[in-house]
């Protein structure tokens, strides 16, 4: 008879310097973690209800829920700060980059995804959504490559099976070499959901369906993806209302504004989250809120491309879930979630005023982002939640003289976590990712970037 497995050791993360729980609970005494879950949240002076086999003294750390990234393009780490696209808005930016991206190989994607995920993890991010829509010849297994990369880094991810079906020959922006037939897209989408999609609060990999944007896909693939997502019970993602050029394109191509277009193809539902969501009218914001459609706010990318500023407070007031995304590293040039929260705070203060609290921006990066991805078990420090945590030290020069530890994270520009836990397992220790050869990764990734840009 086999002996019963030993119970998972209970870990007390003890007496943090400060804690943001995203829900009003007092975690100044720390947390108890067991079997991948937060089992207790302790106020100052409290001790665990049962003995803990392990203790981590967090007296030098600010404790947060793991940050959650709702919109990214991992492959774009290979085209950061590329000269021909450095100083132009979205449409010419895309037209310059599409031919470069069309040369992407499977190894390129693996390297690019590893770099993006490692950057995110080191910034305190534990869950990331990636929008991958490039499937040139030879890269048909792109999402399979990403699944293995996520598992190797020990993070959680919503990997979206993107698509482009409207090429330049038919009035779209992408080159024909990056366009796929709708039946190919839908068949592969179903395969990926059946093979990889996990359900439940502890899911590591989830799959969503994500036609790229109004100017790169047909209404046929939008409607087909919506029907398939409903049948398979998965989420939907696309870019929408990012620029005024996109709005003009929708009027000319479809005879509709962006939200009317979304509604016409069956996407105005609580299954959908939208990348950017900047240019909505008052009436459209109300419709989005009534439908429960969510928005991934990407402040750095929106500023870099001068696309505009999302109306985050009005969206939230209307009932729209809003989270944060770093967007692709060719329009952000970084993959850093804690800095994205800072950028969101400042951009939204510029729009609405200086009384937006730091805690609201941290909420966008945690609990609200979890809602955008349909992950209610993530984004908070509370009993029963997944033990996904980020711990930051404030002992660097940039923090000297700071007083409020939680405010200092954003106001003094924290950019690197000291410890990160995913599902009860430490994935960042002392500011490094155990087992990852970062120096070797940089060498190979940089060489791939040079080759890709060089043609």
C-alpha positions in Angstrom: 0.0 0.0 0.0 1.5 3.4 -1.0 1.8 5.9 1.8 -0.4 9.1 1.5 1.5 12.0 0.1 2.9 14.4 2.6 0.7 17.6 3.0 2.2 20.7 1.3 4.2 22.8 3.8 2.4 25.8 5.1 4.4 29.1 4.4 3.9 32.2 6.4 5.0 35.3 4.4 5.4 37.4 7.6 4.9 41.0 8.4 5.6 42.8 5.1 6.7 46.4 5.1 3.4 47.2 3.5 0.7 45.3 1.5 -1.8 46.1 -1.2 -4.5 43.5 -1.2 -6.8 45.0 -3.9 -9.9 44.4 -1.7 -9.5 46.3 1.5 -8.3 43.4 3.6 -5.5 44.1 6.1 -2.5 42.0 5.3 0.0 43.8 7.4 0.7 40.6 9.4 1.2 38.7 6.1 -0.2 35.7 4.4 -0.3 32.0 4.8 0.2 29.9 1.6 -0.6 26.2 1.4 -1.1 23.9 -1.6 -0.8 26.8 -4.0 -3.5 28.9 -2.3 -3.7 31.8 0.1 -5.3 30.3 3.1 -5.1 33.2 5.6 -4.7 36.9 5.4 -3.3 38.3 8.7 -3.7 41.7 10.2 -0.9 43.3 12.3 -0.1 41.3 15.4 -2.0 38.2 14.2 -0.4 34.8 13.8 -1.4 31.8 11.7 -4.2 29.6 13.1 -2.0 26.5 12.6 1.7 25.9 12.7 3.7 26.8 9.5 6.6 24.7 8.4 8.2 27.6 6.6 8.5 31.3 7.2 9.6 34.1 4.9 10.4 37.4 6.6 8.9 40.1 4.3 9.8 43.1 6.5 11.8 44.6 3.7 9.2 44.0 1.0 6.0 45.6 -0.3 3.5 42.7 -1.0 1.1 42.8 -3.9 -1.1 40.3 -5.8 0.8 39.1 -8.9 0.3 41.7 -11.7 -1.8 40.7 -14.7 -1.1 41.8 -18.2 -4.2 41.8 -20.5 -2.6 42.6 -23.9 0.7 41.9 -25.4 2.5 40.7 -28.6 5.4 38.6 -27.4 7.0 38.3 -30.8 7.6 42.1 -31.0 10.5 42.0 -28.6 12.6 41.4 -31.7 11.7 44.8 -33.3 12.1 47.2 -30.4 13.2 50.8 -31.2 13.6 49.9 -34.9 14.5 53.1 -36.8 11.9 53.0 -39.6 9.0 52.6 -37.2 10.3 54.8 -34.3 8.6 58.1 -35.2 5.3 57.3 -37.0 1.7 56.6 -36.0 -0.1 53.2 -36.1 -0.9 52.6 -39.8 2.6 53.5 -41.2 4.2 51.8 -38.2 2.4 48.6 -39.1 3.1 48.9 -42.9 6.8 49.3 -42.1 6.9 46.3 -39.7 4.6 43.8 -41.4 7.2 42.7 -44.0 9.8 42.3 -41.2 7.4 40.2 -39.0 6.5 38.0 -42.0 10.1 36.6 -41.8 9.5 35.2 -38.2 10.7 31.6 -37.6 9.7 29.2 -34.9 13.0 29.7 -33.1 12.5 33.5 -33.3 9.1 33.2 -31.7 10.5 31.0 -28.9 13.2 33.5 -28.1 10.9 36.5 -28.3 8.3 34.9 -26.1 11.0 33.9 -23.6 12.3 37.4 -23.4 8.8 38.9 -23.1 7.7 36.5 -20.3 11.0 36.9 -18.4 10.7 40.7 -18.5 7.1 40.5 -17.3 8.0 38.0 -14.5 10.8 40.2 -13.3 8.4 43.2 -13.2 6.0 41.3 -10.8 3.7 39.9 -13.5 2.4 36.4 -12.9 -0.3 36.1 -15.7 -0.1 37.5 -19.2 -2.4 37.6 -22.2 -0.6 37.4 -25.6 -2.3 38.3 -28.9 -0.4 36.3 -31.6 -1.8 36.8 -35.1 1.2 36.1 -37.3 1.2 32.6 -39.0 3.4 32.8 -42.1 4.5 29.6 -43.8 6.5 27.5 -41.3 5.0 29.1 -38.2 1.7 27.3 -38.1 2.5 25.9 -34.6 3.1 29.3 -33.1 0.7 28.9 -30.2 2.1 25.5 -29.4 5.5 27.1 -29.1 4.2 29.7 -26.7 2.5 27.1 -24.6 5.8 25.4 -23.9 7.5 28.7 -23.3 4.9 29.7 -20.7 5.2 26.4 -18.9 9.0 26.6 -18.9 8.9 30.0 -17.2 6.2 28.8 -14.7 3.7 31.6 -15.3 0.1 31.6 -16.3 -1.1 32.8 -19.7 -4.1 33.5 -21.8 -2.8 32.7 -25.3 -5.0 34.0 -28.1 -5.2 32.3 -31.5 -5.1 35.5 -33.6 -5.6 35.7 -37.3 -5.4 38.0 -40.3 -7.7 37.2 -43.2 -7.9 40.6 -45.0 -4.8 41.2 -47.0 -3.5 44.2 -49.1 -5.1 42.7 -52.2 -8.5 43.0 -50.7 -8.2 46.4 -49.1 -6.6 45.4 -45.8 -3.2 46.4 -44.4 -1.2 43.1 -44.0 0.8 41.6 -46.8 -0.8 38.5 -48.4 2.0 36.3 -47.0 0.6 36.8 -43.5 -3.0 36.1 -44.4 -4.8 32.8 -43.7 -8.1 31.3 -45.0 -10.9 31.5 -42.5 -11.4 27.7 -42.4 -7.8 27.2 -41.5 -8.0 29.7 -38.7 -11.2 28.2 -37.2 -9.9 24.6 -37.4 -6.7 25.5 -35.7 -8.5 27.5 -33.1 -10.7 24.5 -32.2 -7.6 22.3 -32.1 -5.8 24.6 -29.7 -8.8 24.9 -27.3 -9.3 21.2 -27.2 -5.6 20.5 -26.7 -4.5 23.2 -24.2 -7.4 25.2 -22.7 -7.6 24.6 -18.9 -10.6 25.6 -16.7 -10.8 26.5 -13.1 -9.1 29.1 -10.8 -5.7 27.3 -11.0 -5.6 27.1 -14.8 -2.1 27.7 -16.2 -2.9 27.9 -19.9 -6.1 29.3 -21.4 -6.9 29.8 -25.1 -8.9 32.7 -26.5 -9.9 33.5 -30.1 -8.5 36.8 -31.5 -9.0 38.0 -35.0 -6.5 40.9 -35.2 -8.2 44.1 -36.0 -10.9 45.6 -38.3 -8.3 46.5 -40.9 -6.8 43.0 -41.1 -9.7 40.6 -40.9 -13.0 40.0 -42.6 -16.5 40.1 -41.0 -16.7 36.4 -41.9 -13.9 35.4 -39.5 -15.2 37.8 -36.8 -18.6 36.1 -36.9 -17.2 32.6 -37.2 -14.9 33.2 -34.2 -17.7 34.5 -32.1 -19.8 31.4 -32.9 -16.9 29.1 -32.1 -16.0 30.8 -28.9 -19.6 30.5 -27.7 -19.7 26.8 -28.6 -16.4 26.1 -26.9 -16.9 28.5 -24.0 -13.8 30.6 -24.4 -13.1 34.3 -24.6 -12.7 36.7 -27.5 -10.1 39.4 -28.1 -9.4 41.9 -30.8 -8.0 45.4 -31.3 -10.7 48.1 -31.4 -11.0 51.9 -31.5 -7.2 52.3 -31.2 -6.9 55.2 -33.6 -9.1 57.6 -35.6 -7.7 56.0 -38.8 -9.2 52.7 -37.7 -12.6 54.5 -37.2 -12.4 55.9 -40.7 -11.5 52.5 -42.1 -14.5 50.9 -40.4 -16.8 53.5 -41.9 -15.3 53.1 -45.4 -15.0 49.3 -45.4 -18.1 48.3 -43.4 -20.3 51.4 -43.3 -20.2 51.3 -39.5 -18.6 52.9 -36.5 -16.4 50.5 -34.4 -19.0 49.5 -31.8 -21.7 49.0 -34.4 -19.2 46.8 -36.3 -18.5 44.8 -33.1 -22.2 44.3 -32.6 -22.8 43.3 -36.2 -20.5 40.3 -35.9 -21.7 39.1 -32.5 -18.9 40.4 -30.4 -20.8 42.9 -28.1 -20.8 40.5 -25.1 -19.2 39.8 -21.8 -17.0 37.2 -23.5 -15.0 39.9 -25.2 -12.1 42.1 -24.2 -10.8 44.8 -26.5 -7.2 46.1 -26.9 -6.9 49.8 -26.5 -10.5 51.0 -26.6 -9.7 54.7 -27.0 -12.1 56.4 -29.4 -15.6 55.6 -28.1 -18.5 58.1 -27.9 -20.5 58.5 -24.8 -23.3 56.3 -26.2 -20.8 53.6 -27.2 -19.3 53.5 -23.7 -22.8 53.0 -22.3 -23.4 50.1 -24.8 -20.1 48.5 -23.9 -20.9 48.7 -20.2 -24.4 47.2 -20.6 -22.8 44.3 -22.6 -20.0 43.8 -20.0 -17.4 44.0 -22.8 -14.0 44.7 -21.3 -11.0 46.9 -22.3 -7.3 46.5 -22.0 -5.8 49.9 -21.4 -2.3 50.3 -22.9 -1.0 53.7 -21.9 2.6 53.5 -23.0 1.8 52.2 -26.5 -1.0 54.8 -26.8 1.4 57.6 -25.9 4.3 56.2 -28.1 2.1 56.1 -31.2 0.1 59.2 -30.3 -3.1 57.2 -30.6 -5.0 59.0 -27.9 -6.1 58.5 -24.3 -8.6 55.9 -23.2 -11.5 57.3 -21.1 -10.9 54.8 -18.3 -12.9 56.4 -15.5 -16.0 56.9 -17.8 -15.6 53.3 -19.0 -15.5 52.0 -15.4 -18.4 54.2 -14.4 -20.5 52.6 -17.2 -19.6 49.1 -16.0 -16.8 48.3 -18.4 -14.1 46.1 -16.8 -10.8 47.8 -17.5 -7.3 46.3 -17.0 -3.8 47.1 -18.1 -1.7 45.8 -21.0 1.9 46.6 -21.9 1.0 46.0 -25.6 3.7 44.8 -28.0 7.4 45.6 -27.4 7.5 47.4 -30.8 5.2 50.1 -29.6 6.1 50.1 -25.9 9.7 48.9 -26.2 9.4 47.2 -22.8 7.4 44.4 -21.1 7.2 45.8 -17.6 3.9 45.7 -15.7 4.8 47.7 -12.7 6.0 50.6 -14.9 2.8 50.2 -17.0 0.7 50.8 -13.8 2.7 54.0 -13.2 2.2 55.2 -16.7 -1.6 54.5 -16.4 -1.7 56.5 -13.2 0.0 59.5 -14.8 -1.9 59.4 -18.1 -5.3 59.1 -16.4 -4.3 61.9 -13.9 -3.5 64.1 -16.9 -7.0 63.5 -18.2 -9.0 63.5 -15.0 -7.0 65.2 -12.2 -4.4 64.4 -9.6 -6.8 62.9 -7.1 -6.8 59.5 -8.8 -5.1 57.3 -6.1 -2.1 55.1 -6.6 -4.2 52.2 -5.3 -6.7 52.6 -8.2 -3.9 52.1 -10.7 -2.6 49.1 -8.8 -6.2 47.8 -8.9 -6.2 48.1 -12.7 -3.0 46.0 -12.8 -4.4 43.3 -10.5 -8.0 42.7 -9.6 -9.5 44.6 -12.6 -7.1 42.9 -15.1 -8.2 39.6 -13.6 -11.8 40.5 -14.4 -10.9 41.5 -17.9 -9.5 38.0 -18.5 -12.3 36.2 -16.7 -10.0 35.0 -13.9 -11.8 35.5 -10.6 -9.3 33.4 -8.7 -6.5 35.9 -9.4 -5.6 39.5 -8.7 -6.3 39.7 -4.9 -4.8 38.8 -1.6 -7.7 36.9 0.1 -8.3 33.4 1.5 -9.0 31.0 -1.3 -7.3 33.0 -4.0 -4.3 31.6 -6.0 -1.0 32.3 -4.3 0.3 34.5 -7.1 2.3 37.2 -5.4 4.9 40.0 -6.2 7.2 41.4 -3.5 9.2 44.6 -4.1 12.1 46.0 -2.1 12.4 49.8 -1.5 16.1 49.9 -0.6 17.4 51.4 -3.9 18.5 55.0 -4.4 15.4 56.0 -6.2 13.3 55.2 -3.0 15.5 57.0 -0.5 13.4 59.6 1.3 10.1 58.0 0.4 7.5 57.6 3.1 4.4 55.7 1.9 5.7 52.3 0.7 2.7 51.5 -1.6 2.7 55.0 -3.2 6.5 54.7 -3.6 6.1 51.7 -5.9 4.6 53.9 -8.6 5.7 57.4 -7.7 9.3 56.4 -7.4 9.2 54.1 -10.4 9.8 50.6 -9.1 10.8 48.5 -12.1 11.8 45.1 -10.8 10.4 42.7 -8.3 12.7 41.0 -5.7 10.4 37.9 -5.3 7.6 36.5 -7.4 5.4 33.5 -6.6 3.0 31.7 -9.0 0.7 29.1 -7.5 2.7 28.9 -4.3 6.1 28.4 -6.1 8.8 31.0 -6.1 9.6 31.9 -9.7 11.7 35.0 -9.0 14.3 34.9 -6.1 16.5 37.8 -5.2 15.6 39.5 -8.5 16.5 36.7 -10.7 14.7 33.8 -12.4 16.3 30.5 -11.2 17.5 28.4 -14.1 17.3 31.0 -16.8 20.5 31.9 -18.6 19.7 35.6 -19.2 23.1 36.4 -20.7 22.9 33.6 -23.2 19.3 34.5 -24.0 20.3 38.1 -24.7 23.0 37.0 -27.1 20.8 34.7 -29.1 17.7 36.9 -29.0 19.8 39.9 -30.2 21.2 38.0 -33.1 17.7 36.9 -34.2 16.6 40.5 -34.0 19.4 41.7 -36.2 18.8 38.9 -38.8 15.0 39.6 -38.8 15.5 43.4 -39.4 18.2 42.8 -41.9 16.1 40.9 -44.3 
